Amino acid sequence: MKNTRQYNVLGFMSLYYGKEYLRESLLSIKDHVDTMVIAYTANPSHGYASRIKCPDTEEEMYNIALEVFGDRLIWDRGENYHNESHHRNVKYKYTPGYSLCLTIDADEVFKEDEIKGALDYAFNSPERYFGIDGYKNFWRSFNWICTDGFRPIRIENLKNNNDSQNINCPLTIYHFSTCQKEEMMRFKYKVFGHASELKPDWLNNTYYRWTPENNFGDLHCVSINLWNAVPFDKYSLPEYLQVHPNFDKEIV
């Protein structure tokens, strides 16, 4: 990939599981980063362990990443991280020489035609950390989404030596955390960072009880009175998501 930008970009992903949307996630940023670092661990890194074996293997995910990025991929294999921040901070081993760091999770797909605008916005701003305004959280299928005011940090301006944040960086992010196969849903909600805060038996009482015909609200796994599912035009998604195995499913 030839870099025609005035800045260079390090792509970063911390990874333990996430095969289901990994290819689409990486494809969405492929043309916007110069190098892609994936910090893989075979053990949970968000503070919770599980006796259930992770459904996704390192070999499966490595092969997907290698197929997308080829020789621009750095696969950093770590063992044990104390917490999520410890795992995500692996990126600083590789940031010297880069202007921006673009972080993406394995269940996120960035809207490609908006990425350059978001990177330009961050590069030309005085803050260091940029929260994203534009998450669309898919609920049970590609036909329904939930929205909220959360603004996870996904871009870092490495040239700005301060701790300031800007949480208004515009970028549409398709988030598939609550649109995954049951095997993964029952695994990941035991090991993700808010496992101890889950509403009682949320998967059975809320997630699997909801249907398009029984469209009740207050769906968020932790927060109260947050997330109501509204229809989404899935045909507006990029072509590689329209051929995803879950695209035509009424319920995933």
C-alpha positions in Angstrom: 0.0 0.0 0.0 1.4 3.4 -1.0 1.0 6.0 1.7 -0.2 9.3 0.2 -1.1 10.8 3.5 0.8 13.5 5.4 1.0 11.1 8.4 1.6 7.4 9.0 -0.8 5.2 10.9 -0.2 2.2 13.1 -3.2 -0.1 13.3 -3.7 -2.0 16.5 -6.0 -4.7 17.9 -5.9 -6.6 21.2 -7.2 -10.1 20.6 -8.3 -13.1 22.6 -11.4 -14.2 20.7 -13.3 -12.8 17.7 -13.0 -14.9 14.6 -16.6 -14.3 13.6 -16.1 -10.8 12.3 -12.3 -10.6 12.3 -11.8 -10.6 8.5 -14.4 -7.9 8.0 -12.9 -5.8 10.8 -9.4 -5.9 9.3 -10.7 -5.3 5.7 -12.4 -2.1 6.9 -9.1 -0.5 7.9 -6.7 -2.2 5.5 -6.2 0.8 3.3 -5.9 3.3 6.1 -3.0 1.9 8.2 0.6 1.3 7.2 1.3 -1.5 9.7 -1.2 -3.7 11.6 -0.2 -5.0 15.1 -2.4 -7.7 16.6 -1.6 -8.3 20.3 -2.8 -11.9 20.8 -3.2 -13.7 24.1 -4.3 -17.3 24.7 -5.7 -16.2 28.2 -8.4 -13.8 29.2 -7.0 -10.3 29.8 -10.0 -8.4 31.2 -9.7 -9.7 34.8 -12.0 -12.8 34.5 -11.2 -16.4 33.8 -13.5 -19.2 32.6 -13.3 -22.9 32.5 -14.9 -22.9 29.1 -12.4 -23.2 26.3 -12.3 -20.3 23.9 -14.2 -21.3 20.8 -11.6 -19.5 18.5 -8.1 -20.7 18.1 -4.9 -18.7 17.5 -4.2 -20.5 14.2 -7.7 -19.6 12.8 -7.4 -15.9 13.7 -3.7 -15.6 12.6 -4.5 -17.1 9.2 -7.3 -14.6 8.7 -5.1 -11.7 9.7 -2.3 -12.9 7.5 -4.6 -13.2 4.6 -5.7 -9.6 4.9 -2.5 -7.9 5.8 0.3 -10.1 4.5 3.7 -8.7 5.3 2.2 -5.6 6.9 1.1 -7.8 9.9 2.9 -7.9 13.2 1.5 -10.8 15.4 2.6 -10.1 19.0 1.9 -13.2 21.1 1.7 -12.4 24.8 0.8 -14.8 27.7 -0.8 -13.1 30.7 -2.1 -9.6 31.0 -3.2 -8.2 34.3 -6.1 -6.2 32.8 -7.5 -4.7 29.6 -5.2 -1.7 29.8 -2.1 -3.8 30.2 -3.1 -5.8 27.1 -4.0 -2.6 25.0 -0.7 -0.9 26.0 1.2 -3.5 24.0 0.8 -1.0 21.1 3.4 1.3 22.6 6.1 -1.2 21.7 5.4 -0.3 18.1 4.3 3.4 18.1 7.7 5.1 17.7 7.9 6.6 14.2 4.1 6.8 13.8 1.9 9.9 13.9 -1.4 8.2 14.7 -2.6 4.9 16.2 -5.9 3.5 15.0 -7.3 0.9 17.4 -10.1 -1.5 16.3 -11.7 -4.4 18.1 -12.4 -7.7 16.4 -16.2 -7.2 16.5 -16.0 -3.7 15.0 -16.1 -2.7 11.4 -15.3 0.9 10.5 -17.2 2.7 7.7 -14.3 3.0 5.2 -15.3 6.2 3.5 -15.3 8.0 6.8 -11.9 6.8 8.2 -9.7 9.3 6.4 -11.9 12.2 7.7 -11.6 10.8 11.3 -7.8 10.4 11.0 -7.5 14.0 9.5 -9.6 15.3 12.4 -7.4 13.7 15.0 -4.1 14.7 13.3 -5.2 18.3 13.1 -6.5 18.5 16.7 -4.5 19.4 19.8 -5.8 16.5 21.9 -4.1 13.1 22.2 -7.1 10.7 22.6 -10.2 10.6 20.5 -13.5 9.0 21.4 -15.7 8.0 18.5 -19.1 9.4 17.9 -21.0 7.0 15.7 -21.4 3.5 17.1 -24.1 1.4 15.8 -24.5 -1.7 18.0 -26.2 -4.5 16.1 -28.7 -6.4 18.1 -29.4 -10.1 17.4 -29.1 -9.6 13.6 -28.1 -7.2 10.9 -31.7 -5.8 10.9 -31.7 -4.1 14.3 -29.3 -1.7 16.1 -29.1 0.0 19.5 -27.4 3.3 20.1 -26.0 5.1 23.2 -23.7 7.9 24.2 -20.6 5.9 24.8 -17.5 7.1 23.0 -14.6 4.5 23.2 -11.1 5.8 22.4 -10.1 4.5 19.0 -7.6 7.1 17.7 -4.5 8.4 19.4 -2.4 11.4 18.1 1.0 10.2 19.1 2.6 13.6 18.4 0.5 15.4 21.1 2.3 15.0 24.4 -0.7 15.5 26.7 -3.5 13.5 28.3 -6.4 15.5 26.9 -9.4 13.8 25.2 -11.8 14.7 22.5 -14.9 12.5 22.5 -16.5 14.0 19.4 -14.5 12.4 16.6 -17.1 11.5 13.9 -16.9 8.0 12.5 -19.5 5.3 11.9 -18.5 2.0 13.6 -20.6 -1.1 13.1 -20.3 -3.0 16.3 -21.3 -6.7 16.3 -20.8 -7.5 20.0 -24.4 -8.5 20.4 -24.8 -10.2 17.1 -22.7 -13.4 17.5 -23.3 -17.1 17.6 -24.6 -18.6 20.8 -21.4 -20.5 21.6 -19.4 -17.2 21.6 -22.1 -15.2 23.5 -22.1 -17.7 26.3 -18.3 -17.7 26.5 -17.5 -14.1 26.2 -19.9 -12.8 28.8 -18.0 -14.8 31.4 -14.6 -13.2 30.5 -15.3 -9.7 29.4 -14.5 -6.7 31.5 -17.9 -6.1 33.0 -18.7 -9.7 33.8 -19.4 -9.0 37.5 -21.8 -6.1 36.6 -24.1 -8.2 34.3 -27.8 -7.9 35.0 -29.0 -11.2 36.6 -29.1 -14.0 33.9 -29.0 -11.3 31.2 -28.4 -13.7 28.4 -31.5 -15.8 29.1 -33.7 -13.1 30.6 -33.0 -10.4 28.0 -30.8 -11.4 25.0 -32.4 -14.7 24.1 -36.0 -13.7 25.2 -36.0 -10.8 22.7 -37.4 -11.3 19.3 -38.5 -8.9 16.5 -42.1 -9.7 17.5 -41.3 -9.2 21.2 -39.3 -6.0 20.9 -39.1 -4.8 24.5 -36.5 -2.3 25.6 -33.9 -1.8 28.3 -31.6 -4.2 26.5 -28.1 -3.2 27.7 -26.3 -5.9 29.6 -25.1 -3.6 32.4 -26.7 -0.1 32.2 -30.3 0.5 33.1 -32.8 2.1 30.7 -30.4 1.9 27.9 -30.6 0.3 24.4 -33.8 0.0 22.6 -33.6 -1.9 19.3 -34.6 0.0 16.1 -34.7 -1.2 12.5 -31.6 -0.9 10.4 -31.2 -1.0 6.6 -28.6 -3.8 6.3 -28.3 -3.2 2.5 -26.4 0.0 3.3 -23.5 -2.1 4.7 -20.3 -2.7 2.7 -20.4 -5.7 0.3 -18.1 -7.9 2.4 -20.6 -7.7 5.2 -23.5 -8.4 2.8 -21.9 -11.8 2.1 -21.2 -12.5 5.8 -22.9 -15.8 7.0 -25.1 -13.8 9.5 -26.4 -11.3 6.9 -29.6 -13.1 6.0 -30.4 -14.5 9.4 -33.5 -13.1 11.2 -31.9 -14.0 14.5 -28.3 -14.9 15.0 
